[in-house]
Amino acid sequence: MRNLCLFVFLLSMFGCHQPMSIKAKRLADTLAKLRKLSDFRPLDQEEAYAFMNKYYLPRLDSMPTKRKIFIHPLAGVDFKELFIEDSVKLQKEYEADSTHKVSNAVLMPPPPPSLNTYQKLNWDGKKLINTIVIKPYITNSASENNIKAWHRRYGYAYMCVSYPQYNPYTKYLLVREWVENGDWCGTGRESKFWFVKTPSGWKGDSFRWNISQYKTENP
């Protein structure tokens, strides 16, 4: 009788902890997928310049800026910070929902609060085809006279471009762009471009950072 009571106790304990164990494994598997999805790294220098010359710079030929880019690369997306933020959201969701239903929420990298460049890195104008590399020029204020002086110097505007960020697991590449036109308003000046690596080269893609891509439903 004592052995039977012990068996029933152990069975009840196992029954209580089994759902938690399954949920914990689902969360661990999902976070592992998310970690790979977030693993973006700077493209190696040779491939980065080859990408810029063949796939990015030709786009500027049809724009008012033409091939003018700022000497310092624009800050890219902080995928490490994004991973931390999304991990917290996922853990809260798993804790709140034991059945773990798939959410349609879209988690996108948050926009940077302001224009930010890597001052210690420079684009090499000798490696960029038919491209003018713009060096820093600072006006004392955003007055009308200074804005006119800025445009006399640079024309319509120039581009601040991030160093290409590449994920070797998903084959996706991201480039962030900021149109610098000497004004103080930042609305509509930022764009992000996604590319996917194919056997024949890079192909533009309308990638969306969707949480359902890395959620794990099965234990």
C-alpha positions as CSV (number, residue, x, y, z in Angstrom):
1,M,0.0,0.0,0.0
2,R,2.9,2.3,0.9
3,N,4.5,1.6,-2.5
4,L,1.2,2.3,-4.3
5,C,0.9,5.7,-2.5
6,L,4.4,6.6,-3.4
7,F,3.7,5.7,-7.1
8,V,0.6,7.8,-7.1
9,F,2.5,10.7,-5.6
10,L,5.3,10.5,-8.1
11,L,2.8,10.2,-11.0
12,S,1.0,13.3,-9.8
13,M,4.3,15.2,-9.5
14,F,5.4,14.1,-13.0
15,G,2.0,15.1,-14.4
16,C,2.4,18.6,-12.8
17,H,5.8,19.2,-14.2
18,Q,5.6,17.6,-17.6
19,P,3.7,20.6,-19.2
20,M,6.2,23.0,-17.8
21,S,9.1,20.9,-19.2
22,I,7.5,20.8,-22.7
23,K,6.9,24.5,-22.6
24,A,10.4,25.2,-21.5
25,K,11.8,23.1,-24.4
26,R,9.6,24.9,-26.8
27,L,10.9,28.2,-25.5
28,A,14.5,27.0,-25.7
29,D,14.0,25.8,-29.3
30,T,12.3,29.0,-30.3
31,L,15.1,31.2,-28.7
32,A,17.7,29.1,-30.6
33,K,15.9,29.8,-33.9
34,L,15.6,33.5,-32.9
35,R,19.4,33.6,-32.1
36,K,20.2,32.4,-35.6
37,L,17.7,34.7,-37.2
38,S,19.3,37.6,-35.4
39,D,22.9,36.7,-36.2
40,F,23.8,39.5,-38.6
41,R,27.5,40.3,-39.1
42,P,29.4,42.8,-41.2
43,L,30.0,41.5,-44.7
44,D,33.7,41.0,-45.4
45,Q,35.3,44.0,-47.0
46,E,35.9,42.6,-50.5
47,E,32.3,41.3,-50.8
48,A,30.9,44.5,-49.2
49,Y,32.5,46.8,-51.9
50,A,31.4,44.4,-54.6
51,F,27.9,44.5,-53.3
52,M,27.9,48.3,-53.1
53,N,29.2,48.8,-56.6
54,K,26.9,46.3,-58.3
55,Y,23.7,46.4,-56.3
56,Y,23.5,49.6,-54.2
57,L,25.2,52.4,-56.0
58,P,23.3,52.0,-59.4
59,R,20.1,52.9,-57.5
60,L,21.6,56.3,-56.7
61,D,22.0,57.1,-60.4
62,S,18.3,57.7,-60.8
63,M,18.0,59.8,-57.6
64,P,18.6,63.5,-57.0
65,T,21.6,62.7,-54.7
66,K,23.4,60.8,-57.4
67,R,26.5,58.8,-56.3
68,K,27.4,60.8,-53.2
69,I,27.8,59.0,-49.9
70,F,29.0,60.2,-46.5
71,I,32.6,59.0,-45.6
72,H,31.5,57.4,-42.3
73,P,29.1,54.4,-42.6
74,L,25.7,54.8,-41.1
75,A,25.0,52.7,-38.0
76,G,23.2,49.5,-38.9
77,V,20.5,47.7,-37.0
78,D,21.5,46.6,-33.5
79,F,20.4,42.9,-33.8
80,K,21.9,42.0,-30.4
81,E,19.6,44.5,-28.7
82,L,16.7,43.3,-30.9
83,F,17.4,39.7,-29.8
84,I,17.3,40.7,-26.1
85,E,14.0,42.6,-26.6
86,D,12.3,39.8,-28.6
87,S,13.5,37.2,-26.1
88,V,11.8,39.0,-23.3
89,K,8.6,39.2,-25.3
90,L,8.7,35.5,-26.1
91,Q,9.4,34.4,-22.5
92,K,6.4,36.5,-21.3
93,E,4.2,35.0,-24.0
94,Y,5.2,31.4,-23.2
95,E,4.6,32.0,-19.5
96,A,1.2,33.5,-20.1
97,D,0.0,30.9,-22.6
98,S,0.8,27.2,-21.9
99,T,-0.7,26.1,-25.2
100,H,1.6,28.6,-27.0
101,K,-0.6,29.7,-29.8
102,V,1.1,31.3,-32.8
103,S,1.0,35.1,-32.7
104,N,0.8,37.2,-35.8
105,A,2.7,40.0,-34.2
106,V,5.5,41.5,-36.3
107,L,8.7,42.4,-34.5
108,M,10.7,44.9,-36.5
109,P,14.0,46.5,-35.5
110,P,13.2,49.8,-33.8
111,P,14.2,52.9,-35.7
112,P,17.3,54.6,-34.4
113,P,16.5,57.8,-32.5
114,S,18.8,60.0,-34.6
115,L,21.4,59.9,-37.3
116,N,24.4,58.0,-36.0
117,T,27.6,57.1,-37.9
118,Y,30.7,55.1,-37.1
119,Q,33.3,57.8,-36.8
120,K,36.2,55.3,-36.7
121,L,35.3,53.7,-40.1
122,N,35.5,55.2,-43.5
123,W,34.2,54.3,-46.9
124,D,37.1,54.1,-49.4
125,G,36.3,56.2,-52.4
126,K,38.9,54.4,-54.5
127,K,36.9,51.2,-54.1
128,L,33.6,52.7,-55.0
129,I,32.8,53.2,-58.7
130,N,32.1,56.8,-59.9
131,T,31.3,57.8,-56.3
132,I,32.0,61.0,-54.4
133,V,32.8,60.4,-50.8
134,I,31.6,63.4,-48.7
135,K,33.7,64.5,-45.7
136,P,32.1,66.1,-42.6
137,Y,30.9,69.7,-42.9
138,I,29.2,71.2,-39.9
139,T,27.1,74.4,-39.8
140,N,26.6,76.3,-36.6
141,S,22.9,76.2,-36.7
142,A,19.9,75.3,-38.9
143,S,19.3,78.9,-40.0
144,E,18.1,79.6,-43.5
145,N,21.5,81.0,-44.6
146,N,23.3,77.9,-43.4
147,I,20.9,75.6,-45.1
148,K,21.5,77.5,-48.4
149,A,25.2,77.3,-47.9
150,W,24.9,73.6,-47.3
151,H,23.0,73.0,-50.5
152,R,25.5,75.2,-52.5
153,R,28.2,72.9,-51.3
154,Y,26.4,69.5,-51.7
155,G,23.6,70.1,-54.1
156,Y,20.3,68.4,-53.3
157,A,21.7,65.9,-50.7
158,Y,23.9,62.9,-50.2
159,M,23.4,59.4,-48.7
160,C,24.6,58.0,-45.4
161,V,24.8,54.3,-45.9
162,S,25.4,51.5,-43.4
163,Y,28.0,48.8,-43.9
164,P,26.1,45.7,-45.3
165,Q,25.0,43.4,-42.5
166,Y,24.7,39.7,-43.5
167,N,23.2,36.6,-41.8
168,P,25.0,33.4,-42.9
169,Y,22.1,31.2,-41.7
170,T,19.2,32.9,-43.5
171,K,21.3,34.4,-46.3
172,Y,19.7,37.8,-45.8
173,L,21.5,41.1,-46.1
174,L,20.4,44.5,-44.8
175,V,21.5,48.0,-45.8
176,R,20.2,51.0,-44.0
177,E,20.1,54.4,-45.7
178,W,19.6,58.0,-44.6
179,V,19.2,60.9,-46.9
180,E,21.1,63.9,-45.5
181,N,19.8,67.1,-47.0
182,G,21.0,69.7,-44.5
183,D,17.6,70.2,-43.0
184,W,16.6,69.6,-39.3
185,C,13.6,67.4,-40.1
186,G,14.2,63.6,-40.1
187,T,10.8,62.5,-41.4
188,G,10.9,60.1,-44.3
189,R,14.7,60.2,-44.7
190,E,15.4,56.6,-43.6
191,S,15.0,53.5,-45.6
192,K,16.0,49.8,-45.1
193,F,16.8,47.5,-48.0
194,W,16.8,43.7,-47.7
195,F,18.6,41.3,-50.1
196,V,18.9,37.6,-50.2
197,K,22.0,35.7,-51.4
198,T,21.4,33.4,-54.4
199,P,23.8,31.3,-56.5
200,S,23.8,34.1,-59.2
201,G,24.2,37.0,-56.8
202,W,22.1,39.3,-54.6
203,K,18.3,39.6,-55.1
204,G,16.2,42.3,-53.5
205,D,13.6,41.0,-51.1
206,S,10.6,42.3,-49.1
207,F,11.6,40.5,-46.0
208,R,9.4,41.0,-42.9
209,W,10.6,40.2,-39.4
210,N,7.7,38.0,-38.3
211,I,7.6,36.2,-35.0
212,S,5.8,33.2,-36.5
213,Q,9.0,32.5,-38.5
214,Y,10.8,31.3,-35.5
215,K,8.2,30.0,-33.0
216,T,8.3,26.3,-32.2
217,E,5.0,24.5,-31.9
218,N,6.2,20.9,-31.4
219,P,8.2,19.7,-28.3
